[in-house]
């Protein structure tokens, strides 16, 4: 298990446990997960922050 930085659909960054092919506190939806964002307290889609920067082309 590794802690990774993730970003919710509203842009909040936080760390979470990310286990490939498994999830203990989130619903897996492909490369995204549906889990509670600790910044706003709502359930949101989250992705690894590294995936988002690669997809958007930002360094």
DSSP file (Angstrom, degrees, kcal/mol; ACC not computed):
  #  RESIDUE AA STRUCTURE BP1 BP2  ACC     N-H-->O    O-->H-N    N-H-->O    O-->H-N    TCO  KAPPA ALPHA  PHI   PSI    X-CA   Y-CA   Z-CA
    1    1 A X              0   0    0      0, 0.0     2,-0.4     0, 0.0    18,-0.1   0.000 360.0 360.0 360.0 135.9    0.0    0.0    0.0
    2    2 A X  E     -A   18   0A   0     16,-0.7    16,-2.9    14,-0.0     2,-0.5  -0.972 360.0-130.1-129.0 142.4    1.3    3.4   -0.9
    3    3 A X  E     +A   17   0A   0     -2,-0.4     2,-0.3    14,-0.2    14,-0.2  -0.795  35.3 178.0 -88.1 129.7    0.1    6.9    0.0
    4    4 A X  E     -A   16   0A   0     12,-2.6    12,-2.1    -2,-0.5     2,-0.5  -0.900  33.3-106.8-129.8 158.9   -0.2    9.1   -3.1
    5    5 A X  E     -A   15   0A   0     -2,-0.3    44,-2.6    10,-0.2    45,-0.5  -0.747  42.0-176.6 -85.8 129.1   -1.4   12.6   -3.8
    6    6 A X  E     -AB  14  48A   0      8,-3.5     8,-2.1    -2,-0.5     2,-0.4  -0.824  17.6-142.3-123.4 163.5   -4.8   12.7   -5.5
    7    7 A X  E     -AB  13  47A   0     40,-2.9    40,-1.9    -2,-0.3     6,-0.2  -0.993  13.9-140.6-128.9 131.3   -6.9   15.5   -6.8
    8    8 A X  E >   - B   0  46A   0      4,-2.3     3,-2.1    -2,-0.4    38,-0.2  -0.322  36.6 -96.3 -83.2 172.9  -10.7   15.7   -6.5
    9    9 A X  T 3  S+     0   0    0     36,-1.3    37,-0.1     1,-0.3    -1,-0.1   0.655 125.5  55.7 -65.8 -15.4  -13.0   16.9   -9.3
   10   10 A X  T 3  S-     0   0    0     35,-0.2    -1,-0.3     2,-0.1    34,-0.0   0.440 122.5-103.7 -94.7  -1.3  -13.0   20.4   -7.6
   11   11 A X  S <  S+     0   0    0     -3,-2.1     2,-0.2     1,-0.3    -2,-0.1   0.446  70.1 145.5  97.5   0.7   -9.2   20.7   -7.7
   12   12 A X        -     0   0    0      1,-0.0    -4,-2.3    -5,-0.0     2,-0.4  -0.530  37.4-146.2 -73.3 137.2   -8.5   19.9   -4.0
   13   13 A X  E     +A    7   0A   0     -6,-0.2     2,-0.3    -2,-0.2    -6,-0.2  -0.873  31.7 144.8-104.5 136.6   -5.2   18.0   -3.4
   14   14 A X  E     -A    6   0A   0     -8,-2.1    -8,-3.5    -2,-0.4     2,-0.3  -0.970  42.8-107.0-158.8 165.7   -4.8   15.5   -0.6
   15   15 A X  E     +A    5   0A   0     -2,-0.3     2,-0.3   -10,-0.2   -10,-0.2  -0.751  37.7 164.5-102.3 150.3   -3.1   12.2    0.1
   16   16 A X  E     -A    4   0A   0    -12,-2.1   -12,-2.6    -2,-0.3     2,-0.5  -0.957  45.1 -88.6-151.9 164.9   -4.8    8.8    0.4
   17   17 A X  E     -A    3   0A   0     -2,-0.3     2,-0.5   -14,-0.2   -14,-0.2  -0.716  42.2-168.7 -80.2 126.2   -3.9    5.1    0.3
   18   18 A X  E     -A    2   0A   0    -16,-2.9   -16,-0.7    -2,-0.5     2,-0.5  -0.939   7.0-178.5-123.5 108.1   -4.0    3.9   -3.3
   19   19 A X    >   -     0   0    0     -2,-0.5     3,-1.8     3,-0.5    -2,-0.0  -0.923  32.3-117.5-106.8 121.8   -3.8    0.1   -3.8
   20   20 A X  T 3  S+     0   0    0     -2,-0.5     3,-0.1     1,-0.3    -2,-0.0  -0.335  95.3   3.4 -59.6 136.2   -3.8   -1.0   -7.5
   21   21 A X  T 3  S+     0   0    0      1,-0.1     2,-0.3    -2,-0.0    -1,-0.3   0.626 125.1  70.1  64.9  16.8   -6.8   -3.1   -8.4
   22   22 A X    <   -     0   0    0     -3,-1.8    -3,-0.5     0, 0.0     2,-0.3  -0.986  54.8-168.2-153.0 158.8   -8.4   -2.7   -4.9
   23   23 A X        -     0   0    0     -2,-0.3     5,-0.1    -5,-0.1    -5,-0.1  -0.957   9.1-176.7-152.6 138.3  -10.0    0.0   -2.8
   24   24 A X  S    S+     0   0    0     -2,-0.3    -1,-0.1    -7,-0.2    -6,-0.1   0.705  89.6  19.6-104.7 -27.3  -10.8    0.0    0.9
   25   25 A X  S    S+     0   0    0     -8,-0.2    11,-0.4    11,-0.0     2,-0.3   0.088 118.0  56.3-133.5  24.4  -12.6    3.3    1.3
   26   26 A X  S    S-     0   0    0      9,-0.1     2,-0.6     7,-0.0     9,-0.2  -0.972  75.9-113.5-150.3 162.2  -13.6    4.3   -2.2
   27   27 A X  E     -C   34   0A   0      7,-1.9     7,-2.6    -2,-0.3     2,-0.3  -0.898  36.4-131.4 -99.5 122.9  -15.6    3.0   -5.2
   28   28 A X  E     +C   33   0A   0     -2,-0.6     5,-0.2     5,-0.2     2,-0.2  -0.564  27.5 175.7 -78.5 135.0  -13.4    2.3   -8.2
   29   29 A X  E >   -C   32   0A   0      3,-3.0     3,-1.7    -2,-0.3     2,-0.4  -0.659  61.7 -73.7-136.0  77.4  -14.4    3.7  -11.5
   30   30 A X  T 3  S-     0   0    0      1,-0.3    -1,-0.2    -2,-0.2     0, 0.0  -0.565 114.0 -12.1  69.5-124.9  -11.7    2.9  -14.0
   31   31 A X  T 3  S+     0   0    0     -2,-0.4    17,-0.4    -3,-0.1    -1,-0.3   0.560 132.6  68.7 -84.4  -8.3   -8.7    5.1  -13.3
   32   32 A X  E <   -C   29   0A   0     -3,-1.7    -3,-3.0    15,-0.1     2,-0.3  -0.605  66.9-153.0-104.1 166.6  -10.8    7.3  -11.0
   33   33 A X  E     -CD  28  46A   0     13,-2.3    13,-3.3    -5,-0.2     2,-0.7  -0.979  14.3-132.7-137.7 152.9  -12.3    6.6   -7.6
   34   34 A X  E     +CD  27  45A   0     -7,-2.6    -7,-1.9    -2,-0.3     2,-0.3  -0.915  49.8 136.0-106.7 108.8  -15.4    8.0   -5.9
   35   35 A X  E     - D   0  44A   0      9,-2.3     9,-2.8    -2,-0.7     2,-0.3  -0.935  57.5 -76.3-149.2 170.6  -14.4    8.9   -2.3
   36   36 A X  E     - D   0  43A   0    -11,-0.4     2,-0.6    -2,-0.3     7,-0.3  -0.526  37.9-139.6 -74.8 130.1  -14.8   11.6    0.3
   37   37 A X     >  -     0   0    0      5,-3.0     4,-2.4    -2,-0.3     5,-0.3  -0.804   4.4-153.7 -87.2 122.3  -12.7   14.7   -0.1
   38   38 A X  T  4 S+     0   0    0     -2,-0.6    -1,-0.1     1,-0.2    -2,-0.0   0.701  89.7  61.8 -72.0 -16.9  -11.3   15.9    3.3
   39   39 A X  T  4 S+     0   0    0      1,-0.1    -1,-0.2     3,-0.1    -3,-0.0   0.926 124.6  12.4 -73.3 -45.5  -11.0   19.5    2.1
   40   40 A X  T  4 S-     0   0    0      2,-0.2    -2,-0.2    -3,-0.1    -1,-0.1   0.562  95.9-126.7-110.1 -11.8  -14.7   20.1    1.4
   41   41 A X     <  +     0   0    0     -4,-2.4     2,-0.3     1,-0.3    -3,-0.1   0.584  69.2 117.3  79.5   9.6  -16.2   17.0    3.1
   42   42 A X  S    S-     0   0    0     -5,-0.3    -5,-3.0    -7,-0.1     2,-0.5  -0.741  72.3-104.8-109.0 158.4  -18.2   15.8    0.0
   43   43 A X  E     + D   0  36A   0     -2,-0.3     2,-0.3    -7,-0.3    -7,-0.3  -0.697  53.0 160.7 -81.6 128.7  -17.9   12.7   -2.1
   44   44 A X  E     - D   0  35A   0     -9,-2.8    -9,-2.3    -2,-0.5     2,-0.3  -0.926  46.1 -91.5-142.1 162.8  -16.2   13.4   -5.4
   45   45 A X  E     - D   0  34A   0     -2,-0.3   -36,-1.3   -11,-0.2     2,-0.3  -0.643  47.3-168.8 -73.1 134.5  -14.3   11.7   -8.2
   46   46 A X  E     -BD   8  33A   0    -13,-3.3   -13,-2.3    -2,-0.3     2,-0.3  -0.948  11.3-178.0-127.4 150.2  -10.6   11.6   -7.5
   47   47 A X  E     -B    7   0A   0    -40,-1.9   -40,-2.9    -2,-0.3   -15,-0.1  -0.947  43.3 -83.0-137.2 158.4   -7.6   10.7   -9.6
   48   48 A X  E  >  -B    6   0A   0    -17,-0.4     4,-1.7    -2,-0.3     3,-0.5  -0.400  37.2-130.8 -59.4 137.5   -3.9   10.5   -8.9
   49   49 A X  H  > S+     0   0    0    -44,-2.6     4,-2.2     1,-0.2     5,-0.2   0.853 108.0  57.5 -61.8 -34.5   -2.5   14.0   -9.3
   50   50 A X  H  > S+     0   0    0    -45,-0.5     4,-1.7     1,-0.2    -1,-0.2   0.855 104.6  52.0 -65.5 -34.0    0.3   12.7  -11.5
   51   51 A X  H  > S+     0   0    0     -3,-0.5     4,-2.2     2,-0.2    -1,-0.2   0.891 109.4  49.8 -66.9 -39.6   -2.4   11.3  -13.9
   52   52 A X  H  X S+     0   0    0     -4,-1.7     4,-2.3     2,-0.2     6,-0.3   0.921 110.7  47.5 -67.1 -44.2   -4.1   14.7  -14.1
   53   53 A X  H  X>S+     0   0    0     -4,-2.2     4,-1.0     1,-0.2     5,-0.9   0.882 113.4  49.1 -66.8 -36.3   -0.9   16.7  -14.9
   54   54 A X  H  <5S+     0   0    0     -4,-1.7     3,-0.3    -5,-0.2    -1,-0.2   0.914 112.5  47.7 -67.5 -41.8    0.1   14.2  -17.5
   55   55 A X  H  <5S+     0   0    0     -4,-2.2    -2,-0.2     1,-0.2    -1,-0.2   0.887 114.8  44.9 -67.2 -38.7   -3.3   14.3  -19.2
   56   56 A X  H  <5S-     0   0    0     -4,-2.3    -1,-0.2    -5,-0.2    -2,-0.2   0.610 108.3-122.7 -82.1 -12.0   -3.5   18.1  -19.1
   57   57 A X  T  <5 +     0   0    0     -4,-1.0    -3,-0.2     1,-0.3     2,-0.2   0.524  62.9 141.3  83.8   5.0    0.1   18.5  -20.4
   58   58 A X      <       0   0    0     -5,-0.9    -1,-0.3    -6,-0.3    -2,-0.1  -0.517 360.0 360.0 -77.5 148.2    1.2   20.6  -17.4
   59   59 A X              0   0    0     -2,-0.2    -1,-0.1    -3,-0.1    -5,-0.1   0.506 360.0 360.0 -70.9 360.0    4.7   20.0  -16.0
